Amino acid sequence: MRPVTSLGLVVLLALVVSVAWAGDPEEHVLYGTYEDVPSVGWWPANASGMIGVGGVEFFVIPGNGGGLTLPVRAEIVDSRISEILSDGIIGPVCVGDVRGQPTIYVAEYRLITVYDEDAANAGAASAQALAEKWAQSVAAGLPQVLPSPYAAHPTRRPWRGLEK
């Protein structure tokens, strides 16, 4: 291969890598549509909606919401928390919007959408108020349960559109 051709390939590769590197991060959603939602496998049908890790409670899902049953919602959130902790992420935790509903994000990972029926069942003033409360609890709890090899892992920037 001639030096000019090799140099051209290197420059092209560097350009492609720099464009990919500079792009917006993508939202991480394990289950993005109802077709992706798992049927409840291991989650007991009579389980409470307490979401947490070890002895650290993040929040309690008060029931069904968004067309999903409590056990399905809990299993989805459990999977998402496992993914977040596996990546060593502790934040930032913020509330965004998905289809007009307040949604909690941990960096670019969607954790849970809070619905009006959640607020009513939990006795909260609004879905937004409940989402803010849950987000604060998640932000306080994640550093406590992060596996020790990740203890010094920095937070990532929030998913696009969620910066404050």
Helices and strands as residue ranges (DSSP letters): H 3-22, E 50-53, E 56-60, H 70-86, E 93-98, E 101-106, E 109-113, H 116-122, H 127-145, G 148-150
